[in-house]
Amino acid sequence: MASFHVTITGQGYDAMADLVRAHHVHVLHKTVRDKGKQRYTVDAIVDDGAIRRLMAAGYEVTRNHDVDELGRERQKEVGQGDRYARR
């Protein structure tokens, strides 16, 4: 199952704390943003199932990108073999 970098928006501090306490979401470090009127956003890495559960619980979830696909693309940039063995 693919993993996604998402931005999660919720209403109130307790709802955002429930992301970790009740929904077991691994929130990315130092991504909390106060949007005013008791609305907060955080970034996290979650799968499709978690996205559906969070939306059903009333959170707004925006998919930023597929981290698995991005990882595969970046792996193509890495050299092959041991570059120090050729010396």
N, CA, C and O atoms as a GROMACS GRO file, in nm:
protein
  348
    1MET      N    1   0.085  -0.116   0.000
    1MET     CA    2   0.000   0.000   0.000
    1MET      C    3   0.090   0.124   0.000
    1MET      O    4   0.188   0.129   0.075
    2ALA      N    5   0.059   0.220  -0.081
    2ALA     CA    6   0.139   0.341  -0.095
    2ALA      C    7   0.128   0.430   0.029
    2ALA      O    8   0.026   0.432   0.097
    3SER      N    9   0.236   0.503   0.055
    3SER     CA   10   0.238   0.601   0.164
    3SER      C   11   0.240   0.740   0.104
    3SER      O   12   0.303   0.765   0.001
    4PHE      N   13   0.171   0.831   0.170
    4PHE     CA   14   0.158   0.968   0.119
    4PHE      C   15   0.201   1.070   0.224
    4PHE      O   16   0.175   1.054   0.343
    5HIS      N   17   0.266   1.176   0.177
    5HIS     CA   18   0.290   1.293   0.262
    5HIS      C   19   0.162   1.374   0.251
    5HIS      O   20   0.122   1.413   0.142
    6VAL      N   21   0.098   1.399   0.366
    6VAL     CA   22  -0.030   1.469   0.367
    6VAL      C   23  -0.026   1.586   0.463
    6VAL      O   24   0.057   1.592   0.554
    7THR      N   25  -0.117   1.680   0.441
    7THR     CA   26  -0.142   1.787   0.536
    7THR      C   27  -0.280   1.762   0.594
    7THR      O   28  -0.378   1.751   0.521
    8ILE      N   29  -0.287   1.754   0.726
    8ILE     CA   30  -0.412   1.724   0.796
    8ILE      C   31  -0.457   1.851   0.868
    8ILE      O   32  -0.379   1.912   0.941
    9THR      N   33  -0.582   1.888   0.847
    9THR     CA   34  -0.640   2.006   0.911
    9THR      C   35  -0.750   1.960   1.005
    9THR      O   36  -0.835   1.878   0.969
   10GLY      N   37  -0.748   2.015   1.126
   10GLY     CA   38  -0.850   1.979   1.224
   10GLY      C   39  -0.894   2.100   1.305
   10GLY      O   40  -0.829   2.204   1.306
   11GLN      N   41  -1.005   2.082   1.373
   11GLN     CA   42  -1.065   2.190   1.453
   11GLN      C   43  -1.030   2.169   1.599
   11GLN      O   44  -1.082   2.077   1.662
   12GLY      N   45  -0.944   2.253   1.653
   12GLY     CA   46  -0.914   2.250   1.795
   12GLY      C   47  -0.792   2.168   1.832
   12GLY      O   48  -0.754   2.074   1.763
   13TYR      N   49  -0.733   2.207   1.944
   13TYR     CA   50  -0.612   2.142   1.993
   13TYR      C   51  -0.636   1.994   2.024
   13TYR      O   52  -0.554   1.909   1.989
   14ASP      N   53  -0.748   1.963   2.090
   14ASP     CA   54  -0.776   1.824   2.127
   14ASP      C   55  -0.791   1.734   2.005
   14ASP      O   56  -0.744   1.620   2.006
   15ALA      N   57  -0.854   1.784   1.901
   15ALA     CA   58  -0.868   1.704   1.779
   15ALA      C   59  -0.732   1.674   1.718
   15ALA      O   60  -0.708   1.564   1.667
   16MET      N   61  -0.642   1.771   1.724
   16MET     CA   62  -0.508   1.749   1.668
   16MET      C   63  -0.428   1.653   1.755
   16MET      O   64  -0.352   1.572   1.703
   17ALA      N   65  -0.444   1.663   1.887
   17ALA     CA   66  -0.377   1.569   1.977
   17ALA      C   67  -0.430   1.427   1.956
   17ALA      O   68  -0.356   1.330   1.971
   18ASP      N   69  -0.558   1.415   1.922
   18ASP     CA   70  -0.617   1.283   1.895
   18ASP      C   71  -0.558   1.216   1.772
   18ASP      O   72  -0.567   1.094   1.758
   19LEU      N   73  -0.498   1.292   1.684
   19LEU     CA   74  -0.429   1.230   1.570
   19LEU      C   75  -0.328   1.128   1.620
   19LEU      O   76  -0.315   1.019   1.564
   20VAL      N   77  -0.256   1.164   1.725
   20VAL     CA   78  -0.156   1.074   1.782
   20VAL      C   79  -0.219   0.979   1.882
   20VAL      O   80  -0.193   0.859   1.878
   21ARG      N   81  -0.302   1.032   1.973
   21ARG     CA   82  -0.357   0.950   2.082
   21ARG      C   83  -0.455   0.845   2.031
   21ARG      O   84  -0.445   0.728   2.070
   22ALA      N   85  -0.548   0.883   1.947
   22ALA     CA   86  -0.655   0.791   1.906
   22ALA      C   87  -0.633   0.730   1.768
   22ALA      O   88  -0.666   0.613   1.746
   23HIS      N   89  -0.578   0.807   1.676
   23HIS     CA   90  -0.564   0.761   1.538
   23HIS      C   91  -0.425   0.706   1.506
   23HIS      O   92  -0.402   0.652   1.398
   24HIS      N   93  -0.332   0.721   1.600
   24HIS     CA   94  -0.195   0.666   1.589
   24HIS      C   95  -0.122   0.714   1.463
   24HIS      O   96  -0.050   0.637   1.398
   25VAL      N   97  -0.141   0.841   1.430
   25VAL     CA   98  -0.073   0.902   1.315
   25VAL      C   99   0.064   0.951   1.362
   25VAL      O  100   0.076   1.011   1.469
   26HIS      N  101   0.166   0.926   1.282
   26HIS     CA  102   0.300   0.975   1.311
   26HIS      C  103   0.314   1.112   1.245
   26HIS      O  104   0.341   1.123   1.125
   27VAL      N  105   0.296   1.216   1.325
   27VAL     CA  106   0.302   1.353   1.277
   27VAL      C  107   0.449   1.392   1.256
   27VAL      O  108   0.534   1.361   1.340
   28LEU      N  109   0.479   1.458   1.145
   28LEU     CA  110   0.615   1.501   1.118
   28LEU      C  111   0.654   1.614   1.214
   28LEU      O  112   0.574   1.703   1.243
   29HIS      N  113   0.775   1.609   1.260
   29HIS     CA  114   0.828   1.700   1.361
   29HIS      C  115   0.823   1.846   1.316
   29HIS      O  116   0.861   1.879   1.204
   30LYS      N  117   0.776   1.932   1.404
   30LYS     CA  118   0.773   2.077   1.385
   30LYS      C  119   0.691   2.122   1.263
   30LYS      O  120   0.732   2.214   1.192
   31THR      N  121   0.577   2.059   1.240
   31THR     CA  122   0.493   2.098   1.126
   31THR      C  123   0.360   2.157   1.168
   31THR      O  124   0.277   2.187   1.082
   32VAL      N  125   0.337   2.176   1.297
   32VAL     CA  126   0.210   2.232   1.344
   32VAL      C  127   0.200   2.378   1.302
   32VAL      O  128   0.292   2.457   1.324
   33ARG      N  129   0.087   2.413   1.241
   33ARG     CA  130   0.063   2.550   1.200
   33ARG      C  131  -0.076   2.592   1.250
   33ARG      O  132  -0.174   2.519   1.232
   34ASP      N  133  -0.083   2.708   1.313
   34ASP     CA  134  -0.208   2.763   1.363
   34ASP      C  135  -0.272   2.843   1.250
   34ASP      O  136  -0.214   2.942   1.205
   35LYS      N  137  -0.389   2.802   1.205
   35LYS     CA  138  -0.458   2.869   1.096
   35LYS      C  139  -0.562   2.969   1.146
   35LYS      O  140  -0.637   3.025   1.066
   36GLY      N  141  -0.567   2.991   1.277
   36GLY     CA  142  -0.665   3.084   1.334
   36GLY      C  143  -0.799   3.017   1.356
   36GLY      O  144  -0.829   2.913   1.297
   37LYS      N  145  -0.880   3.079   1.440
   37LYS     CA  146  -1.014   3.028   1.471
   37LYS      C  147  -1.012   2.881   1.514
   37LYS      O  148  -1.099   2.802   1.477
   38GLN      N  149  -0.910   2.846   1.595
   38GLN     CA  150  -0.896   2.710   1.648
   38GLN      C  151  -0.875   2.604   1.540
   38GLN      O  152  -0.907   2.488   1.563
   39ARG      N  153  -0.823   2.641   1.424
   39ARG     CA  154  -0.792   2.544   1.319
   39ARG      C  155  -0.641   2.527   1.311
   39ARG      O  156  -0.566   2.625   1.312
   40TYR      N  157  -0.598   2.403   1.305
   40TYR     CA  158  -0.456   2.370   1.300
   40TYR      C  159  -0.430   2.274   1.185
   40TYR      O  160  -0.518   2.198   1.144
   41THR      N  161  -0.307   2.278   1.134
   41THR     CA  162  -0.264   2.180   1.035
   41THR      C  163  -0.134   2.117   1.080
   41THR      O  164  -0.054   2.180   1.150
   42VAL      N  165  -0.113   1.993   1.039
   42VAL     CA  166   0.013   1.922   1.060
   42VAL      C  167   0.042   1.841   0.935
   42VAL      O  168  -0.049   1.811   0.856
   43ASP      N  169   0.168   1.805   0.917
   43ASP     CA  170   0.206   1.716   0.809
   43ASP      C  171   0.233   1.578   0.868
   43ASP      O  172   0.277   1.565   0.982
   44ALA      N  173   0.204   1.475   0.788
   44ALA     CA  174   0.224   1.338   0.834
   44ALA      C  175   0.246   1.247   0.713
   44ALA      O  176   0.220   1.286   0.599
   45ILE      N  177   0.292   1.127   0.740
   45ILE     CA  178   0.304   1.022   0.638
   45ILE      C  179   0.202   0.915   0.674
   45ILE      O  180   0.210   0.855   0.781
   46VAL      N  181   0.106   0.891   0.585
   46VAL     CA  182  -0.001   0.793   0.610
   46VAL      C  183  -0.032   0.716   0.483
   46VAL      O  184   0.008   0.755   0.374
   47ASP      N  185  -0.105   0.605   0.499
   47ASP     CA  186  -0.148   0.526   0.383
   47ASP      C  187  -0.293   0.558   0.347
   47ASP      O  188  -0.359   0.637   0.415
   48ASP      N  189  -0.342   0.496   0.241
   48ASP     CA  190  -0.480   0.521   0.194
   48ASP      C  191  -0.585   0.492   0.302
   48ASP      O  192  -0.681   0.568   0.316
   49GLY      N  193  -0.565   0.384   0.376
   49GLY     CA  194  -0.662   0.348   0.480
   49GLY      C  195  -0.671   0.455   0.587
   49GLY      O  196  -0.780   0.489   0.632
   50ALA      N  197  -0.556   0.507   0.628
   50ALA     CA  198  -0.555   0.612   0.730
   50ALA      C  199  -0.620   0.740   0.678
   50ALA      O  200  -0.689   0.810   0.752
   51ILE      N  201  -0.598   0.770   0.550
   51ILE     CA  202  -0.661   0.889   0.491
   51ILE      C  203  -0.812   0.876   0.499
   51ILE      O  204  -0.881   0.971   0.538
   52ARG      N  205  -0.865   0.760   0.463
   52ARG     CA  206  -1.010   0.738   0.467
   52ARG      C  207  -1.064   0.749   0.611
   52ARG      O  208  -1.167   0.811   0.634
   53ARG      N  209  -0.992   0.689   0.706
   53ARG     CA  210  -1.036   0.694   0.846
   53ARG      C  211  -1.034   0.837   0.900
   53ARG      O  212  -1.126   0.878   0.971
   54LEU      N  213  -0.931   0.912   0.867
   54LEU     CA  214  -0.922   1.050   0.915
   54LEU      C  215  -1.032   1.137   0.856
   54LEU      O  216  -1.090   1.220   0.925
   55MET      N  217  -1.060   1.118   0.728
   55MET     CA  218  -1.167   1.195   0.664
   55MET      C  219  -1.303   1.160   0.725
   55MET      O  220  -1.387   1.247   0.746
   56ALA      N  221  -1.323   1.031   0.754
   56ALA     CA  222  -1.449   0.988   0.816
   56ALA      C  223  -1.462   1.046   0.957
   56ALA      O  224  -1.574   1.066   1.006
   57ALA      N  225  -1.349   1.073   1.023
   57ALA     CA  226  -1.351   1.128   1.158
   57ALA      C  227  -1.365   1.281   1.157
   57ALA      O  228  -1.369   1.344   1.263
   58GLY      N  229  -1.371   1.341   1.037
   58GLY     CA  230  -1.395   1.485   1.028
   58GLY      C  231  -1.273   1.571   0.999
   58GLY      O  232  -1.283   1.694   0.998
   59TYR      N  233  -1.159   1.509   0.976
   59TYR     CA  234  -1.039   1.585   0.941
   59TYR      C  235  -1.038   1.614   0.792
   59TYR      O  236  -1.092   1.537   0.712
   60GLU      N  237  -0.976   1.723   0.754
   60GLU     CA  238  -0.952   1.754   0.614
   60GLU      C  239  -0.811   1.705   0.582
   60GLU      O  240  -0.715   1.742   0.649
   61VAL      N  241  -0.798   1.622   0.478
   61VAL     CA  242  -0.668   1.564   0.444
   61VAL      C  243  -0.634   1.600   0.300
   61VAL      O  244  -0.711   1.573   0.208
   62THR      N  245  -0.519   1.663   0.282
   62THR     CA  246  -0.470   1.701   0.149
   62THR      C  247  -0.347   1.618   0.117
   62THR      O  248  -0.248   1.622   0.190
   63ARG      N  249  -0.354   1.542   0.007
   63ARG     CA  250  -0.237   1.463  -0.035
   63ARG      C  251  -0.137   1.555  -0.103
   63ARG      O  252  -0.170   1.624  -0.200
   64ASN      N  253  -0.014   1.555  -0.052
   64ASN     CA  254   0.090   1.637  -0.112
   64ASN      C  255   0.168   1.560  -0.218
   64ASN      O  256   0.188   1.609  -0.329
   65HIS      N  257   0.213   1.438  -0.184
   65HIS     CA  258   0.278   1.352  -0.283
   65HIS      C  259   0.292   1.211  -0.229
   65HIS      O  260   0.284   1.186  -0.109
   66ASP      N  261   0.314   1.119  -0.323
   66ASP     CA  262   0.335   0.978  -0.292
   66ASP      C  263   0.482   0.961  -0.254
   66ASP      O  264   0.569   0.973  -0.340
   67VAL      N  265   0.511   0.934  -0.127
   67VAL     CA  266   0.651   0.926  -0.083
   67VAL      C  267   0.720   0.801  -0.136
   67VAL      O  268   0.842   0.802  -0.153
   68ASP      N  269   0.645   0.694  -0.161
   68ASP     CA  270   0.706   0.574  -0.218
   68ASP      C  271   0.754   0.601  -0.360
   68ASP      O  272   0.865   0.562  -0.396
   69GLU      N  273   0.673   0.666  -0.439
   69GLU     CA  274   0.711   0.699  -0.577
   69GLU      C  275   0.829   0.796  -0.578
   69GLU      O  276   0.923   0.780  -0.657
   70LEU      N  277   0.825   0.895  -0.493
   70LEU     CA  278   0.934   0.992  -0.484
   70LEU      C  279   1.063   0.922  -0.443
   70LEU      O  280   1.170   0.953  -0.496
   71GLY      N  281   1.054   0.829  -0.351
   71GLY     CA  282   1.172   0.752  -0.309
   71GLY      C  283   1.230   0.670  -0.423
   71GLY      O  284   1.352   0.663  -0.439
   72ARG      N  285   1.143   0.607  -0.503
   72ARG     CA  286   1.192   0.530  -0.618
   72ARG      C  287   1.262   0.620  -0.718
   72ARG      O  288   1.365   0.582  -0.774
   73GLU      N  289   1.208   0.738  -0.741
   73GLU     CA  290   1.270   0.833  -0.834
   73GLU      C  291   1.406   0.877  -0.783
   73GLU      O  292   1.501   0.887  -0.860
   74ARG      N  293   1.416   0.904  -0.655
   74ARG     CA  294   1.544   0.949  -0.598
   74ARG      C  295   1.647   0.837  -0.597
   74ARG      O  296   1.767   0.864  -0.609
   75GLN      N  297   1.604   0.712  -0.583
   75GLN     CA  298   1.698   0.601  -0.586
   75GLN      C  299   1.767   0.589  -0.722
   75GLN      O  300   1.880   0.541  -0.730
   76LYS      N  301   1.701   0.633  -0.828
   76LYS     CA  302   1.760   0.629  -0.962
   76LYS      C  303   1.879   0.724  -0.973
   76LYS      O  304   1.965   0.707  -1.059
   77GLU      N  305   1.883   0.826  -0.886
   77GLU     CA  306   1.992   0.924  -0.888
   77GLU      C  307   2.117   0.874  -0.817
   77GLU      O  308   2.224   0.933  -0.831
   78VAL      N  309   2.104   0.767  -0.741
   78VAL     CA  310   2.215   0.714  -0.662
   78VAL      C  311   2.301   0.625  -0.750
   78VAL      O  312   2.249   0.544  -0.827
   79GLY      N  313   2.433   0.638  -0.739
   79GLY     CA  314   2.526   0.556  -0.818
   79GLY      C  315   2.517   0.409  -0.781
   79GLY      O  316   2.466   0.373  -0.675
   80GLN      N  317   2.566   0.325  -0.870
   80GLN     CA  318   2.563   0.180  -0.849
   80GLN      C  319   2.700   0.132  -0.803
   80GLN      O  320   2.802   0.183  -0.848
   81GLY      N  321   2.703   0.033  -0.714
   81GLY     CA  322   2.829  -0.027  -0.671
   81GLY      C  323   2.905   0.058  -0.571
   81GLY      O  324   2.855   0.158  -0.520
   82ASP      N  325   3.027   0.015  -0.545
   82ASP     CA  326   3.115   0.082  -0.448
   82ASP      C  327   3.210   0.173  -0.524
   82ASP      O  328   3.304   0.124  -0.587
   83ARG      N  329   3.189   0.302  -0.520
   83ARG     CA  330   3.271   0.394  -0.596
   83ARG      C  331   3.414   0.400  -0.544
   83ARG      O  332   3.503   0.444  -0.616
   84TYR      N  333   3.437   0.359  -0.421
   84TYR     CA  334   3.572   0.361  -0.365
   84TYR      C  335   3.652   0.239  -0.404
   84TYR      O  336   3.775   0.241  -0.396
   85ALA      N  337   3.588   0.133  -0.447
   85ALA     CA  338   3.658   0.011  -0.486
   85ALA      C  339   3.736   0.030  -0.615
   85ALA      O  340   3.831  -0.044  -0.640
   86ARG      N  341   3.701   0.126  -0.695
   86ARG     CA  342   3.768   0.149  -0.824
   86ARG      C  343   3.901   0.222  -0.807
   86ARG      O  344   3.975   0.233  -0.905
   87ARG      N  345   3.935   0.270  -0.693
   87ARG     CA  346   4.058   0.349  -0.673
   87ARG      C  347   4.177   0.265  -0.649
   87ARG      O  348   4.287   0.317  -0.630
   0.00000   0.00000   0.00000
